[in-house]
Amino acid sequence: MNPVQLVFVSDDDGALRTLSVAGAPARSPRCVLVVPGAHVLAREIDVAGATAAQSRAAALATLAPDLATPADQLACSLGLPNGGRRVALVASRVQVDTWLSAARARGMAPDAVLPDFMLLPVPEPGHANIATNGEDVVARTGPAGFACQRELAEQLTKNLRHATVDLEQAAVSAV
C-alpha cells in the first residue's frame, strides 16, 4: 500500500491544492492531476480499434460532430471496456499540456490526469451524484459525468434523484 497524491487544479487561477491518500493499492498512480471537468467532454460510446491509438482515433471520429476543435488538437483517453462501450474523455491538448507543465513547475510528477467529476461514484440508474468544486457543480449521472454552473446542473438533472457527495471523500474512496 502506497500513498497517492491528488493534485486539484483550480479553474479560477490555476492554483494547485494537494490531498494525500494513504494506503492505495500498489497498482495506483502515485500522483493524479485532478482537472476542472468543465474543460473535459465525457461520453460513453462504442469504440473499436486493434490498438490503443486506433481506439482513441475512432473515439474522436465518433465524437467529431460534438467537437468544435479539430481532432489533432485534442487529447483523448478511454476508460476500461464495459460491455463493448467505453467512456471517452476529451480535452484540448494545449490545456492538458498547460496543466501538466504547471504541476511539473511546482515539482510534481503527475502520472495520471482525471477530470474532477470522474472522482464521484457511478450512481444507480435514475440517480445523480452531485458535488461542488469551487464555483462549479460536478455530477455523475452514469458512467460519464460533467461539470457546470449550479443552475444548469439543476436543469440537466431535474428528472433524477440527487445524492450530495463530498468531492474529497469521493476522491479518497476512488483511490
Contacts in CASP RR format, 6 or more apart in sequence:
PFRMAT RR
TARGET T0000
AUTHOR 0000-0000-0000
METHOD contacts of the structure
MODEL  1
MNPVQLVFVSDDDGALRTLSVAGAPARSPRCVLVVPGAHVLAREIDVAGA
TAAQSRAAALATLAPDLATPADQLACSLGLPNGGRRVALVASRVQVDTWL
SAARARGMAPDAVLPDFMLLPVPEPGHANIATNGEDVVARTGPAGFACQR
ELAEQLTKNLRHATVDLEQAAVSAV
1 22 0 8 1.000
1 23 0 8 1.000
1 24 0 8 1.000
1 25 0 8 1.000
1 26 0 8 1.000
2 23 0 8 1.000
2 24 0 8 1.000
2 25 0 8 1.000
2 26 0 8 1.000
2 28 0 8 1.000
2 30 0 8 1.000
3 20 0 8 1.000
3 21 0 8 1.000
3 22 0 8 1.000
3 23 0 8 1.000
3 24 0 8 1.000
3 30 0 8 1.000
4 20 0 8 1.000
4 21 0 8 1.000
4 23 0 8 1.000
4 24 0 8 1.000
4 28 0 8 1.000
4 29 0 8 1.000
4 30 0 8 1.000
4 31 0 8 1.000
4 32 0 8 1.000
4 175 0 8 1.000
5 18 0 8 1.000
5 19 0 8 1.000
5 20 0 8 1.000
5 21 0 8 1.000
5 30 0 8 1.000
5 31 0 8 1.000
5 32 0 8 1.000
5 108 0 8 1.000
6 18 0 8 1.000
6 19 0 8 1.000
6 20 0 8 1.000
6 21 0 8 1.000
6 32 0 8 1.000
6 34 0 8 1.000
6 171 0 8 1.000
6 175 0 8 1.000
7 16 0 8 1.000
7 17 0 8 1.000
7 18 0 8 1.000
7 31 0 8 1.000
7 32 0 8 1.000
7 33 0 8 1.000
7 34 0 8 1.000
7 103 0 8 1.000
7 108 0 8 1.000
7 110 0 8 1.000
8 16 0 8 1.000
8 17 0 8 1.000
8 18 0 8 1.000
8 19 0 8 1.000
8 34 0 8 1.000
8 116 0 8 1.000
8 133 0 8 1.000
9 15 0 8 1.000
9 16 0 8 1.000
9 33 0 8 1.000
9 34 0 8 1.000
9 35 0 8 1.000
9 36 0 8 1.000
9 99 0 8 1.000
9 102 0 8 1.000
9 103 0 8 1.000
10 16 0 8 1.000
10 17 0 8 1.000
10 36 0 8 1.000
10 134 0 8 1.000
11 36 0 8 1.000
11 38 0 8 1.000
11 39 0 8 1.000
11 134 0 8 1.000
11 135 0 8 1.000
11 136 0 8 1.000
12 134 0 8 1.000
12 135 0 8 1.000
14 102 0 8 1.000
16 102 0 8 1.000
16 103 0 8 1.000
16 106 0 8 1.000
16 108 0 8 1.000
19 168 0 8 1.000
19 171 0 8 1.000
19 172 0 8 1.000
21 171 0 8 1.000
21 172 0 8 1.000
21 175 0 8 1.000
24 175 0 8 1.000
28 175 0 8 1.000
29 110 0 8 1.000
29 111 0 8 1.000
29 112 0 8 1.000
30 109 0 8 1.000
30 111 0 8 1.000
31 103 0 8 1.000
31 108 0 8 1.000
31 109 0 8 1.000
31 110 0 8 1.000
31 111 0 8 1.000
31 112 0 8 1.000
32 110 0 8 1.000
32 111 0 8 1.000
32 112 0 8 1.000
32 113 0 8 1.000
32 114 0 8 1.000
32 175 0 8 1.000
33 99 0 8 1.000
33 100 0 8 1.000
33 103 0 8 1.000
33 108 0 8 1.000
33 110 0 8 1.000
33 112 0 8 1.000
33 113 0 8 1.000
33 114 0 8 1.000
34 114 0 8 1.000
34 115 0 8 1.000
34 116 0 8 1.000
34 119 0 8 1.000
34 171 0 8 1.000
35 91 0 8 1.000
35 96 0 8 1.000
35 99 0 8 1.000
35 113 0 8 1.000
35 114 0 8 1.000
35 115 0 8 1.000
35 116 0 8 1.000
36 115 0 8 1.000
36 116 0 8 1.000
36 133 0 8 1.000
36 136 0 8 1.000
36 147 0 8 1.000
37 115 0 8 1.000
37 116 0 8 1.000
37 117 0 8 1.000
37 136 0 8 1.000
37 138 0 8 1.000
37 146 0 8 1.000
37 147 0 8 1.000
38 136 0 8 1.000
38 147 0 8 1.000
38 148 0 8 1.000
39 91 0 8 1.000
39 92 0 8 1.000
39 95 0 8 1.000
39 115 0 8 1.000
40 89 0 8 1.000
40 90 0 8 1.000
40 91 0 8 1.000
40 115 0 8 1.000
40 147 0 8 1.000
41 63 0 8 1.000
41 66 0 8 1.000
41 67 0 8 1.000
41 88 0 8 1.000
41 89 0 8 1.000
41 90 0 8 1.000
41 91 0 8 1.000
42 87 0 8 1.000
42 88 0 8 1.000
42 89 0 8 1.000
42 90 0 8 1.000
42 115 0 8 1.000
42 117 0 8 1.000
42 118 0 8 1.000
42 144 0 8 1.000
42 145 0 8 1.000
42 146 0 8 1.000
43 63 0 8 1.000
43 66 0 8 1.000
43 87 0 8 1.000
43 88 0 8 1.000
43 144 0 8 1.000
44 82 0 8 1.000
44 85 0 8 1.000
44 86 0 8 1.000
44 87 0 8 1.000
44 88 0 8 1.000
44 142 0 8 1.000
44 143 0 8 1.000
44 144 0 8 1.000
45 59 0 8 1.000
45 62 0 8 1.000
45 63 0 8 1.000
45 85 0 8 1.000
45 86 0 8 1.000
45 88 0 8 1.000
46 62 0 8 1.000
46 84 0 8 1.000
46 85 0 8 1.000
47 55 0 8 1.000
47 58 0 8 1.000
47 59 0 8 1.000
47 62 0 8 1.000
47 78 0 8 1.000
47 84 0 8 1.000
47 85 0 8 1.000
47 86 0 8 1.000
47 88 0 8 1.000
48 54 0 8 1.000
48 55 0 8 1.000
48 58 0 8 1.000
49 55 0 8 1.000
49 58 0 8 1.000
52 78 0 8 1.000
55 78 0 8 1.000
55 86 0 8 1.000
56 76 0 8 1.000
56 77 0 8 1.000
56 78 0 8 1.000
57 71 0 8 1.000
59 76 0 8 1.000
59 78 0 8 1.000
59 86 0 8 1.000
59 88 0 8 1.000
59 90 0 8 1.000
60 67 0 8 1.000
60 71 0 8 1.000
60 74 0 8 1.000
60 76 0 8 1.000
60 88 0 8 1.000
60 90 0 8 1.000
61 71 0 8 1.000
62 88 0 8 1.000
63 88 0 8 1.000
63 90 0 8 1.000
64 71 0 8 1.000
67 74 0 8 1.000
67 90 0 8 1.000
69 92 0 8 1.000
73 92 0 8 1.000
73 93 0 8 1.000
73 94 0 8 1.000
74 90 0 8 1.000
74 91 0 8 1.000
74 92 0 8 1.000
74 93 0 8 1.000
75 90 0 8 1.000
75 91 0 8 1.000
75 92 0 8 1.000
75 93 0 8 1.000
75 96 0 8 1.000
76 88 0 8 1.000
76 89 0 8 1.000
76 90 0 8 1.000
77 88 0 8 1.000
77 89 0 8 1.000
77 113 0 8 1.000
78 86 0 8 1.000
78 87 0 8 1.000
78 88 0 8 1.000
78 89 0 8 1.000
79 86 0 8 1.000
79 87 0 8 1.000
79 88 0 8 1.000
79 89 0 8 1.000
80 86 0 8 1.000
82 143 0 8 1.000
85 143 0 8 1.000
87 118 0 8 1.000
87 143 0 8 1.000
87 144 0 8 1.000
89 115 0 8 1.000
89 118 0 8 1.000
91 115 0 8 1.000
96 113 0 8 1.000
99 113 0 8 1.000
100 110 0 8 1.000
100 113 0 8 1.000
103 109 0 8 1.000
103 110 0 8 1.000
104 110 0 8 1.000
115 147 0 8 1.000
116 133 0 8 1.000
116 138 0 8 1.000
116 147 0 8 1.000
116 167 0 8 1.000
117 138 0 8 1.000
117 139 0 8 1.000
117 140 0 8 1.000
117 145 0 8 1.000
117 146 0 8 1.000
117 147 0 8 1.000
118 140 0 8 1.000
118 145 0 8 1.000
118 174 0 8 1.000
119 138 0 8 1.000
119 167 0 8 1.000
119 170 0 8 1.000
119 171 0 8 1.000
119 174 0 8 1.000
120 129 0 8 1.000
120 130 0 8 1.000
120 131 0 8 1.000
120 138 0 8 1.000
120 139 0 8 1.000
120 140 0 8 1.000
120 145 0 8 1.000
120 165 0 8 1.000
120 167 0 8 1.000
120 170 0 8 1.000
121 129 0 8 1.000
121 140 0 8 1.000
121 165 0 8 1.000
121 170 0 8 1.000
121 173 0 8 1.000
121 174 0 8 1.000
122 129 0 8 1.000
122 140 0 8 1.000
122 142 0 8 1.000
122 143 0 8 1.000
123 129 0 8 1.000
123 140 0 8 1.000
123 141 0 8 1.000
123 142 0 8 1.000
123 160 0 8 1.000
123 163 0 8 1.000
125 142 0 8 1.000
126 141 0 8 1.000
126 159 0 8 1.000
126 160 0 8 1.000
126 161 0 8 1.000
127 141 0 8 1.000
127 160 0 8 1.000
127 161 0 8 1.000
127 162 0 8 1.000
127 163 0 8 1.000
128 139 0 8 1.000
128 140 0 8 1.000
128 141 0 8 1.000
128 157 0 8 1.000
128 160 0 8 1.000
128 161 0 8 1.000
128 162 0 8 1.000
128 163 0 8 1.000
129 139 0 8 1.000
129 140 0 8 1.000
129 163 0 8 1.000
129 165 0 8 1.000
129 170 0 8 1.000
130 137 0 8 1.000
130 138 0 8 1.000
130 139 0 8 1.000
130 153 0 8 1.000
130 157 0 8 1.000
130 162 0 8 1.000
130 163 0 8 1.000
130 164 0 8 1.000
130 165 0 8 1.000
131 137 0 8 1.000
131 138 0 8 1.000
131 139 0 8 1.000
131 164 0 8 1.000
131 165 0 8 1.000
131 166 0 8 1.000
131 167 0 8 1.000
131 170 0 8 1.000
132 138 0 8 1.000
132 150 0 8 1.000
132 167 0 8 1.000
133 147 0 8 1.000
133 167 0 8 1.000
135 149 0 8 1.000
136 147 0 8 1.000
136 148 0 8 1.000
136 149 0 8 1.000
136 150 0 8 1.000
137 147 0 8 1.000
137 148 0 8 1.000
137 149 0 8 1.000
137 150 0 8 1.000
137 153 0 8 1.000
138 145 0 8 1.000
138 146 0 8 1.000
138 147 0 8 1.000
138 167 0 8 1.000
139 145 0 8 1.000
139 146 0 8 1.000
139 147 0 8 1.000
139 148 0 8 1.000
139 153 0 8 1.000
139 156 0 8 1.000
139 157 0 8 1.000
141 156 0 8 1.000
141 157 0 8 1.000
141 160 0 8 1.000
146 153 0 8 1.000
146 156 0 8 1.000
148 156 0 8 1.000
END
